[in-house]
Amino acid sequence: MIAYILATCIPGNEKEVIAKIKSLPDVTEVNGVMGRYDVFVKVEAKDPLKVDAAISKVRNISHVTSTVTMPVIYGQGGTIDEE
């Protein structure tokens, strides 16, 4: 299962938030982004419960003010169609 998370954090704390997210299990990509959101996160695990746990951990990081989570739909493009 794959999910993408867009996170907003308190301005000036982006680097700290990104460092904390990078250390979480099942997080495979983290990038600071410009625009409405501050951080882009990719979470990947075979067990959906692990993905849920990673999402909860991101949401509970200090200085994260909001998140939007987008679970991937299998069979609608990308490399996951091959699994």
PEBELLIN-V419373 format. One record per residue. N is the residue number from 1. RES is the residue in one letter. SS is DSSP state (h for helix, s for strand, l for the rest). PSI is psi in whole degrees, 0 to 359 (none if undefined). D_FIRST is the distance of its C-alpha to the first C-alpha in Angstrom with 2 decimals. Layout:
<<N:RES:SS:PSI:D_FIRST> <N:RES:SS:PSI:D_FIRST>>
//
This chain:
<<1:M:l:142:0.00> <2:I:s:141:3.78> <3:A:s:145:6.83> <4:Y:s:140:10.41> <5:I:s:132:13.26> <6:L:s:122:16.89> <7:A:s:144:19.31> <8:T:s:139:23.07> <9:C:s:170:25.30> <10:I:l:128:29.01> <11:P:l:137:30.78> <12:G:l:352:31.75> <13:N:l:10:28.98> <14:E:h:314:26.27> <15:K:h:319:26.77> <16:E:h:316:26.67> <17:V:h:315:23.46> <18:I:h:317:21.78> <19:A:h:318:23.14> <20:K:h:319:21.79> <21:I:h:320:18.25> <22:K:h:331:18.41> <23:S:l:354:19.28> <24:L:l:142:16.25> <25:P:l:147:14.01> <26:D:l:2:10.46> <27:V:s:121:11.87> <28:T:s:347:12.07> <29:E:s:139:14.33> <30:V:s:131:16.91> <31:N:s:141:19.75> <32:G:s:140:22.63> <33:V:l:160:23.24> <34:M:l:146:26.30> <35:G:l:214:26.66> <36:R:l:328:25.54> <37:Y:l:162:22.82> <38:D:l:332:23.40> <39:V:s:134:20.14> <40:F:s:131:16.96> <41:V:s:136:13.94> <42:K:s:127:10.64> <43:V:s:135:8.21> <44:E:s:128:5.79> <45:A:l:153:5.49> <46:K:l:329:5.56> <47:D:l:118:6.97> <48:P:h:331:6.11> <49:L:h:327:9.63> <50:K:h:323:9.25> <51:V:h:315:7.22> <52:D:h:318:10.04> <53:A:h:318:12.55> <54:A:h:319:11.94> <55:I:h:315:12.33> <56:S:h:319:15.42> <57:K:h:320:16.80> <58:V:h:315:16.73> <59:R:h:333:18.43> <60:N:l:1:21.02> <61:I:l:137:22.10> <62:S:l:138:25.76> <63:H:l:355:26.70> <64:V:s:123:23.45> <65:T:s:333:24.92> <66:S:s:158:22.13> <67:T:s:155:18.51> <68:V:s:127:16.66> <69:T:s:135:12.90> <70:M:s:100:11.22> <71:P:s:143:7.79> <72:V:l:139:7.23> <73:I:l:118:8.91> <74:Y:l:144:8.58> <75:G:l:8:12.18> <76:Q:l:46:13.52> <77:G:l:172:14.07> <78:G:l:183:13.03> <79:T:h:342:12.20> <80:I:h:346:9.01> <81:D:h:337:11.76> <82:E:h:350:13.10> <83:E:l:none:10.54>>
//
